[in-house]
């Protein structure tokens, strides 16, 4: 269906923007909790356009 491709495109664009953060791209944070925290920070910064 069309919505699958549209949503996949949105998710892939978000992931590309999150990878601009070095800690996300290189998986600098080794524990799952720390990595999830940096993902939250990066997503929040992307959302408010920092």
CHARMM-style PDB file with segment names, atoms N, HN, CA, C and O in Angstrom:
ATOM      1  N   UNK     1       0.824  -1.210   0.000  1.00  0.00      PROA
ATOM      2  CA  UNK     1       0.000   0.000   0.000  1.00  0.00      PROA
ATOM      3  C   UNK     1       0.866   1.272   0.000  1.00  0.00      PROA
ATOM      4  O   UNK     1       2.037   1.253   0.380  1.00  0.00      PROA
ATOM      5  N   UNK     2       0.266   2.336  -0.425  1.00  0.00      PROA
ATOM      6  HN  UNK     2      -0.685   2.352  -0.734  1.00  0.00      PROA
ATOM      7  CA  UNK     2       0.964   3.618  -0.550  1.00  0.00      PROA
ATOM      8  C   UNK     2       1.441   4.146   0.797  1.00  0.00      PROA
ATOM      9  O   UNK     2       2.531   4.713   0.875  1.00  0.00      PROA
ATOM     10  N   UNK     3       0.658   3.975   1.859  1.00  0.00      PROA
ATOM     11  HN  UNK     3      -0.227   3.513   1.796  1.00  0.00      PROA
ATOM     12  CA  UNK     3       1.046   4.520   3.162  1.00  0.00      PROA
ATOM     13  C   UNK     3       2.311   3.861   3.693  1.00  0.00      PROA
ATOM     14  O   UNK     3       3.057   4.490   4.444  1.00  0.00      PROA
ATOM     15  N   UNK     4       2.570   2.626   3.327  1.00  0.00      PROA
ATOM     16  HN  UNK     4       1.965   2.115   2.717  1.00  0.00      PROA
ATOM     17  CA  UNK     4       3.785   1.946   3.773  1.00  0.00      PROA
ATOM     18  C   UNK     4       5.009   2.659   3.209  1.00  0.00      PROA
ATOM     19  O   UNK     4       5.956   2.935   3.945  1.00  0.00      PROA
ATOM     20  N   UNK     5       4.999   2.958   1.928  1.00  0.00      PROA
ATOM     21  HN  UNK     5       4.229   2.734   1.330  1.00  0.00      PROA
ATOM     22  CA  UNK     5       6.134   3.614   1.295  1.00  0.00      PROA
ATOM     23  C   UNK     5       6.308   5.037   1.821  1.00  0.00      PROA
ATOM     24  O   UNK     5       7.435   5.493   2.013  1.00  0.00      PROA
ATOM     25  N   UNK     6       5.212   5.733   2.051  1.00  0.00      PROA
ATOM     26  HN  UNK     6       4.297   5.363   1.895  1.00  0.00      PROA
ATOM     27  CA  UNK     6       5.281   7.099   2.560  1.00  0.00      PROA
ATOM     28  C   UNK     6       5.890   7.102   3.960  1.00  0.00      PROA
ATOM     29  O   UNK     6       6.766   7.914   4.257  1.00  0.00      PROA
ATOM     30  N   UNK     7       5.432   6.202   4.811  1.00  0.00      PROA
ATOM     31  HN  UNK     7       4.721   5.542   4.569  1.00  0.00      PROA
ATOM     32  CA  UNK     7       5.955   6.147   6.173  1.00  0.00      PROA
ATOM     33  C   UNK     7       7.398   5.658   6.196  1.00  0.00      PROA
ATOM     34  O   UNK     7       8.198   6.128   7.006  1.00  0.00      PROA
ATOM     35  N   UNK     8       7.735   4.735   5.328  1.00  0.00      PROA
ATOM     36  HN  UNK     8       7.086   4.353   4.670  1.00  0.00      PROA
ATOM     37  CA  UNK     8       9.117   4.266   5.269  1.00  0.00      PROA
ATOM     38  C   UNK     8      10.042   5.414   4.877  1.00  0.00      PROA
ATOM     39  O   UNK     8      11.132   5.557   5.431  1.00  0.00      PROA
ATOM     40  N   UNK     9       9.605   6.225   3.926  1.00  0.00      PROA
ATOM     41  HN  UNK     9       8.719   6.108   3.477  1.00  0.00      PROA
ATOM     42  CA  UNK     9      10.388   7.379   3.500  1.00  0.00      PROA
ATOM     43  C   UNK     9      10.599   8.345   4.669  1.00  0.00      PROA
ATOM     44  O   UNK     9      11.704   8.853   4.860  1.00  0.00      PROA
ATOM     45  N   UNK    10       9.553   8.599   5.446  1.00  0.00      PROA
ATOM     46  HN  UNK    10       8.655   8.187   5.291  1.00  0.00      PROA
ATOM     47  CA  UNK    10       9.672   9.494   6.597  1.00  0.00      PROA
ATOM     48  C   UNK    10      10.649   8.950   7.632  1.00  0.00      PROA
ATOM     49  O   UNK    10      11.465   9.694   8.176  1.00  0.00      PROA
ATOM     50  N   UNK    11      10.564   7.664   7.897  1.00  0.00      PROA
ATOM     51  HN  UNK    11       9.901   7.059   7.455  1.00  0.00      PROA
ATOM     52  CA  UNK    11      11.448   7.046   8.883  1.00  0.00      PROA
ATOM     53  C   UNK    11      12.896   7.087   8.394  1.00  0.00      PROA
ATOM     54  O   UNK    11      13.799   7.388   9.174  1.00  0.00      PROA
ATOM     55  N   UNK    12      13.127   6.792   7.131  1.00  0.00      PROA
ATOM     56  HN  UNK    12      12.393   6.548   6.497  1.00  0.00      PROA
ATOM     57  CA  UNK    12      14.494   6.814   6.613  1.00  0.00      PROA
ATOM     58  C   UNK    12      15.065   8.223   6.603  1.00  0.00      PROA
ATOM     59  O   UNK    12      16.259   8.401   6.846  1.00  0.00      PROA
ATOM     60  N   UNK    13      14.242   9.223   6.329  1.00  0.00      PROA
ATOM     61  HN  UNK    13      13.273   9.078   6.132  1.00  0.00      PROA
ATOM     62  CA  UNK    13      14.713  10.610   6.397  1.00  0.00      PROA
ATOM     63  C   UNK    13      15.052  11.003   7.828  1.00  0.00      PROA
ATOM     64  O   UNK    13      16.054  11.676   8.068  1.00  0.00      PROA
ATOM     65  N   UNK    14      14.225  10.586   8.775  1.00  0.00      PROA
ATOM     66  HN  UNK    14      13.411  10.039   8.580  1.00  0.00      PROA
ATOM     67  CA  UNK    14      14.504  10.868  10.187  1.00  0.00      PROA
ATOM     68  C   UNK    14      15.814  10.212  10.595  1.00  0.00      PROA
ATOM     69  O   UNK    14      16.645  10.847  11.243  1.00  0.00      PROA
ATOM     70  N   UNK    15      16.009   8.963  10.230  1.00  0.00      PROA
ATOM     71  HN  UNK    15      15.334   8.447   9.704  1.00  0.00      PROA
ATOM     72  CA  UNK    15      17.234   8.245  10.599  1.00  0.00      PROA
ATOM     73  C   UNK    15      18.458   8.940  10.008  1.00  0.00      PROA
ATOM     74  O   UNK    15      19.497   9.019  10.663  1.00  0.00      PROA
ATOM     75  N   UNK    16      18.349   9.442   8.785  1.00  0.00      PROA
ATOM     76  HN  UNK    16      17.505   9.378   8.252  1.00  0.00      PROA
ATOM     77  CA  UNK    16      19.460  10.163   8.156  1.00  0.00      PROA
ATOM     78  C   UNK    16      19.786  11.437   8.934  1.00  0.00      PROA
ATOM     79  O   UNK    16      20.957  11.768   9.122  1.00  0.00      PROA
ATOM     80  N   UNK    17      18.747  12.154   9.388  1.00  0.00      PROA
ATOM     81  HN  UNK    17      17.796  11.885   9.236  1.00  0.00      PROA
ATOM     82  CA  UNK    17      18.989  13.368  10.172  1.00  0.00      PROA
ATOM     83  C   UNK    17      19.581  13.027  11.536  1.00  0.00      PROA
ATOM     84  O   UNK    17      20.431  13.761  12.038  1.00  0.00      PROA
ATOM     85  N   UNK    18      19.145  11.928  12.138  1.00  0.00      PROA
ATOM     86  HN  UNK    18      18.454  11.332  11.729  1.00  0.00      PROA
ATOM     87  CA  UNK    18      19.689  11.534  13.441  1.00  0.00      PROA
ATOM     88  C   UNK    18      21.150  11.123  13.326  1.00  0.00      PROA
ATOM     89  O   UNK    18      21.927  11.317  14.261  1.00  0.00      PROA
ATOM     90  N   UNK    19      21.526  10.556  12.184  1.00  0.00      PROA
ATOM     91  HN  UNK    19      20.895  10.399  11.424  1.00  0.00      PROA
ATOM     92  CA  UNK    19      22.910  10.127  12.000  1.00  0.00      PROA
ATOM     93  C   UNK    19      23.873  11.298  11.849  1.00  0.00      PROA
ATOM     94  O   UNK    19      25.088  11.100  11.848  1.00  0.00      PROA
ATOM     95  N   UNK    20      23.351  12.514  11.723  1.00  0.00      PROA
ATOM     96  HN  UNK    20      22.364  12.675  11.724  1.00  0.00      PROA
ATOM     97  CA  UNK    20      24.225  13.685  11.719  1.00  0.00      PROA
ATOM     98  C   UNK    20      24.872  13.858  13.091  1.00  0.00      PROA
ATOM     99  O   UNK    20      25.922  14.489  13.210  1.00  0.00      PROA
ATOM    100  N   UNK    21      24.253  13.303  14.114  1.00  0.00      PROA
ATOM    101  HN  UNK    21      23.400  12.790  14.017  1.00  0.00      PROA
ATOM    102  CA  UNK    21      24.838  13.302  15.446  1.00  0.00      PROA
ATOM    103  C   UNK    21      25.888  12.199  15.481  1.00  0.00      PROA
ATOM    104  O   UNK    21      25.575  11.036  15.230  1.00  0.00      PROA
ATOM    105  N   UNK    22      27.112  12.551  15.785  1.00  0.00      PROA
ATOM    106  HN  UNK    22      27.367  13.496  15.989  1.00  0.00      PROA
ATOM    107  CA  UNK    22      28.208  11.581  15.767  1.00  0.00      PROA
ATOM    108  C   UNK    22      27.948  10.413  16.710  1.00  0.00      PROA
ATOM    109  O   UNK    22      28.244   9.267  16.373  1.00  0.00      PROA
ATOM    110  N   UNK    23      27.400  10.693  17.883  1.00  0.00      PROA
ATOM    111  HN  UNK    23      27.160  11.625  18.156  1.00  0.00      PROA
ATOM    112  CA  UNK    23      27.155   9.629  18.859  1.00  0.00      PROA
ATOM    113  C   UNK    23      26.128   8.623  18.349  1.00  0.00      PROA
ATOM    114  O   UNK    23      26.186   7.448  18.712  1.00  0.00      PROA
ATOM    115  N   UNK    24      25.198   9.062  17.520  1.00  0.00      PROA
ATOM    116  HN  UNK    24      25.151  10.017  17.225  1.00  0.00      PROA
ATOM    117  CA  UNK    24      24.205   8.148  16.957  1.00  0.00      PROA
ATOM    118  C   UNK    24      24.818   7.372  15.798  1.00  0.00      PROA
ATOM    119  O   UNK    24      24.640   6.158  15.697  1.00  0.00      PROA
ATOM    120  N   UNK    25      25.533   8.063  14.933  1.00  0.00      PROA
ATOM    121  HN  UNK    25      25.677   9.049  15.015  1.00  0.00      PROA
ATOM    122  CA  UNK    25      26.080   7.428  13.735  1.00  0.00      PROA
ATOM    123  C   UNK    25      27.116   6.361  14.066  1.00  0.00      PROA
ATOM    124  O   UNK    25      27.172   5.323  13.407  1.00  0.00      PROA
ATOM    125  N   UNK    26      27.937   6.611  15.083  1.00  0.00      PROA
ATOM    126  HN  UNK    26      27.892   7.455  15.619  1.00  0.00      PROA
ATOM    127  CA  UNK    26      29.022   5.683  15.395  1.00  0.00      PROA
ATOM    128  C   UNK    26      28.677   4.740  16.538  1.00  0.00      PROA
ATOM    129  O   UNK    26      29.480   3.892  16.926  1.00  0.00      PROA
ATOM    130  N   UNK    27      27.467   4.900  17.072  1.00  0.00      PROA
ATOM    131  HN  UNK    27      26.814   5.589  16.757  1.00  0.00      PROA
ATOM    132  CA  UNK    27      27.050   4.109  18.236  1.00  0.00      PROA
ATOM    133  C   UNK    27      28.075   4.254  19.350  1.00  0.00      PROA
ATOM    134  O   UNK    27      28.526   3.276  19.947  1.00  0.00      PROA
ATOM    135  N   UNK    28      28.433   5.534  19.612  1.00  0.00      PROA
ATOM    136  HN  UNK    28      28.067   6.328  19.127  1.00  0.00      PROA
ATOM    137  CA  UNK    28      29.427   5.860  20.627  1.00  0.00      PROA
ATOM    138  C   UNK    28      29.000   5.363  21.999  1.00  0.00      PROA
ATOM    139  O   UNK    28      29.820   4.870  22.774  1.00  0.00      PROA
ATOM    140  N   UNK    29      27.720   5.496  22.292  1.00  0.00      PROA
ATOM    141  HN  UNK    29      27.054   5.897  21.663  1.00  0.00      PROA
ATOM    142  CA  UNK    29      27.183   4.994  23.563  1.00  0.00      PROA
ATOM    143  C   UNK    29      27.006   3.490  23.430  1.00  0.00      PROA
ATOM    144  O   UNK    29      26.294   3.031  22.537  1.00  0.00      PROA
ATOM    145  N   UNK    30      27.635   2.724  24.293  1.00  0.00      PROA
ATOM    146  HN  UNK    30      28.214   3.097  25.019  1.00  0.00      PROA
ATOM    147  CA  UNK    30      27.648   1.273  24.126  1.00  0.00      PROA
ATOM    148  C   UNK    30      26.463   0.566  24.787  1.00  0.00      PROA
ATOM    149  O   UNK    30      26.027  -0.483  24.314  1.00  0.00      PROA
ATOM    150  N   UNK    31      25.947   1.125  25.861  1.00  0.00      PROA
ATOM    151  HN  UNK    31      26.301   1.977  26.246  1.00  0.00      PROA
ATOM    152  CA  UNK    31      24.817   0.448  26.504  1.00  0.00      PROA
ATOM    153  C   UNK    31      23.520   0.853  25.815  1.00  0.00      PROA
ATOM    154  O   UNK    31      23.410   1.951  25.269  1.00  0.00      PROA
ATOM    155  N   UNK    32      22.569  -0.020  25.845  1.00  0.00      PROA
ATOM    156  HN  UNK    32      22.658  -0.912  26.289  1.00  0.00      PROA
ATOM    157  CA  UNK    32      21.278   0.247  25.195  1.00  0.00      PROA
ATOM    158  C   UNK    32      20.592   1.463  25.813  1.00  0.00      PROA
ATOM    159  O   UNK    32      19.985   2.266  25.104  1.00  0.00      PROA
ATOM    160  N   UNK    33      20.688   1.594  27.120  1.00  0.00      PROA
ATOM    161  HN  UNK    33      21.181   0.942  27.696  1.00  0.00      PROA
ATOM    162  CA  UNK    33      20.050   2.722  27.806  1.00  0.00      PROA
ATOM    163  C   UNK    33      20.677   4.045  27.384  1.00  0.00      PROA
ATOM    164  O   UNK    33      19.962   5.010  27.114  1.00  0.00      PROA
ATOM    165  N   UNK    34      21.990   4.098  27.326  1.00  0.00      PROA
ATOM    166  HN  UNK    34      22.570   3.314  27.546  1.00  0.00      PROA
ATOM    167  CA  UNK    34      22.678   5.321  26.922  1.00  0.00      PROA
ATOM    168  C   UNK    34      22.388   5.654  25.461  1.00  0.00      PROA
ATOM    169  O   UNK    34      22.192   6.819  25.114  1.00  0.00      PROA
ATOM    170  N   UNK    35      22.362   4.636  24.609  1.00  0.00      PROA
ATOM    171  HN  UNK    35      22.521   3.689  24.891  1.00  0.00      PROA
ATOM    172  CA  UNK    35      22.081   4.866  23.195  1.00  0.00      PROA
ATOM    173  C   UNK    35      20.657   5.379  23.005  1.00  0.00      PROA
ATOM    174  O   UNK    35      20.426   6.285  22.203  1.00  0.00      PROA
ATOM    175  N   UNK    36      19.706   4.809  23.733  1.00  0.00      PROA
ATOM    176  HN  UNK    36      19.894   4.074  24.384  1.00  0.00      PROA
ATOM    177  CA  UNK    36      18.324   5.283  23.645  1.00  0.00      PROA
ATOM    178  C   UNK    36      18.213   6.724  24.129  1.00  0.00      PROA
ATOM    179  O   UNK    36      17.444   7.508  23.574  1.00  0.00      PROA
ATOM    180  N   UNK    37      18.973   7.072  25.154  1.00  0.00      PROA
ATOM    181  HN  UNK    37      19.598   6.435  25.604  1.00  0.00      PROA
ATOM    182  CA  UNK    37      18.959   8.442  25.661  1.00  0.00      PROA
ATOM    183  C   UNK    37      19.483   9.419  24.612  1.00  0.00      PROA
ATOM    184  O   UNK    37      18.896  10.483  24.417  1.00  0.00      PROA
ATOM    185  N   UNK    38      20.575   9.075  23.936  1.00  0.00      PROA
ATOM    186  HN  UNK    38      21.052   8.211  24.094  1.00  0.00      PROA
ATOM    187  CA  UNK    38      21.117   9.970  22.915  1.00  0.00      PROA
ATOM    188  C   UNK    38      20.173  10.050  21.715  1.00  0.00      PROA
ATOM    189  O   UNK    38      20.077  11.093  21.069  1.00  0.00      PROA
ATOM    190  N   UNK    39      19.480   8.953  21.418  1.00  0.00      PROA
ATOM    191  HN  UNK    39      19.558   8.106  21.943  1.00  0.00      PROA
ATOM    192  CA  UNK    39      18.471   9.000  20.353  1.00  0.00      PROA
ATOM    193  C   UNK    39      17.347   9.959  20.716  1.00  0.00      PROA
ATOM    194  O   UNK    39      16.878  10.721  19.870  1.00  0.00      PROA
ATOM    195  N   UNK    40      16.915   9.923  21.969  1.00  0.00      PROA
ATOM    196  HN  UNK    40      17.295   9.305  22.656  1.00  0.00      PROA
ATOM    197  CA  UNK    40      15.867  10.843  22.424  1.00  0.00      PROA
ATOM    198  C   UNK    40      16.329  12.287  22.324  1.00  0.00      PROA
ATOM    199  O   UNK    40      15.579  13.153  21.873  1.00  0.00      PROA
ATOM    200  N   UNK    41      17.566  12.550  22.745  1.00  0.00      PROA
ATOM    201  HN  UNK    41      18.175  11.846  23.111  1.00  0.00      PROA
ATOM    202  CA  UNK    41      18.092  13.914  22.651  1.00  0.00      PROA
ATOM    203  C   UNK    41      18.175  14.383  21.199  1.00  0.00      PROA
ATOM    204  O   UNK    41      17.791  15.508  20.880  1.00  0.00      PROA
ATOM    205  N   UNK    42      18.672  13.526  20.334  1.00  0.00      PROA
ATOM    206  HN  UNK    42      18.985  12.612  20.593  1.00  0.00      PROA
ATOM    207  CA  UNK    42      18.803  13.888  18.924  1.00  0.00      PROA
ATOM    208  C   UNK    42      17.424  14.099  18.286  1.00  0.00      PROA
ATOM    209  O   UNK    42      17.238  15.034  17.507  1.00  0.00      PROA
ATOM    210  N   UNK    43      16.475  13.246  18.610  1.00  0.00      PROA
ATOM    211  HN  UNK    43      16.626  12.487  19.243  1.00  0.00      PROA
ATOM    212  CA  UNK    43      15.132  13.393  18.053  1.00  0.00      PROA
ATOM    213  C   UNK    43      14.467  14.671  18.547  1.00  0.00      PROA
ATOM    214  O   UNK    43      13.799  15.361  17.776  1.00  0.00      PROA
ATOM    215  N   UNK    44      14.646  14.991  19.830  1.00  0.00      PROA
ATOM    216  HN  UNK    44      15.188  14.431  20.455  1.00  0.00      PROA
ATOM    217  CA  UNK    44      14.072  16.216  20.371  1.00  0.00      PROA
ATOM    218  C   UNK    44      14.711  17.436  19.713  1.00  0.00      PROA
ATOM    219  O   UNK    44      14.016  18.392  19.367  1.00  0.00      PROA
ATOM    220  N   UNK    45      16.026  17.407  19.542  1.00  0.00      PROA
ATOM    221  HN  UNK    45      16.590  16.631  19.823  1.00  0.00      PROA
ATOM    222  CA  UNK    45      16.713  18.523  18.897  1.00  0.00      PROA
ATOM    223  C   UNK    45      16.258  18.673  17.447  1.00  0.00      PROA
ATOM    224  O   UNK    45      16.092  19.791  16.959  1.00  0.00      PROA
ATOM    225  N   UNK    46      16.058  17.562  16.770  1.00  0.00      PROA
ATOM    226  HN  UNK    46      16.193  16.654  17.167  1.00  0.00      PROA
ATOM    227  CA  UNK    46      15.560  17.600  15.381  1.00  0.00      PROA
ATOM    228  C   UNK    46      14.145  18.156  15.347  1.00  0.00      PROA
ATOM    229  O   UNK    46      13.792  18.920  14.449  1.00  0.00      PROA
ATOM    230  N   UNK    47      13.343  17.775  16.319  1.00  0.00      PROA
ATOM    231  HN  UNK    47      13.630  17.154  17.049  1.00  0.00      PROA
ATOM    232  CA  UNK    47      11.952  18.218  16.354  1.00  0.00      PROA
ATOM    233  C   UNK    47      11.839  19.724  16.556  1.00  0.00      PROA
ATOM    234  O   UNK    47      10.987  20.382  15.958  1.00  0.00      PROA
ATOM    235  N   UNK    48      12.733  20.274  17.430  1.00  0.00      PROA
ATOM    236  HN  UNK    48      13.426  19.740  17.916  1.00  0.00      PROA
ATOM    237  CA  UNK    48      12.678  21.728  17.663  1.00  0.00      PROA
ATOM    238  C   UNK    48      13.658  22.482  16.764  1.00  0.00      PROA
ATOM    239  O   UNK    48      13.829  23.695  16.893  1.00  0.00      PROA
ATOM    240  N   UNK    49      14.297  21.749  15.857  1.00  0.00      PROA
ATOM    241  HN  UNK    49      14.159  20.765  15.752  1.00  0.00      PROA
ATOM    242  CA  UNK    49      15.164  22.326  14.818  1.00  0.00      PROA
ATOM    243  C   UNK    49      16.387  23.042  15.368  1.00  0.00      PROA
ATOM    244  O   UNK    49      16.695  24.160  14.954  1.00  0.00      PROA
ATOM    245  N   UNK    50      17.083  22.405  16.297  1.00  0.00      PROA
ATOM    246  HN  UNK    50      16.833  21.497  16.633  1.00  0.00      PROA
ATOM    247  CA  UNK    50      18.342  22.967  16.813  1.00  0.00      PROA
ATOM    248  C   UNK    50      19.426  22.683  15.810  1.00  0.00      PROA
ATOM    249  OT1 UNK    50      20.579  23.060  16.023  1.00  0.00      PROA
TER     250      UNK     50
END
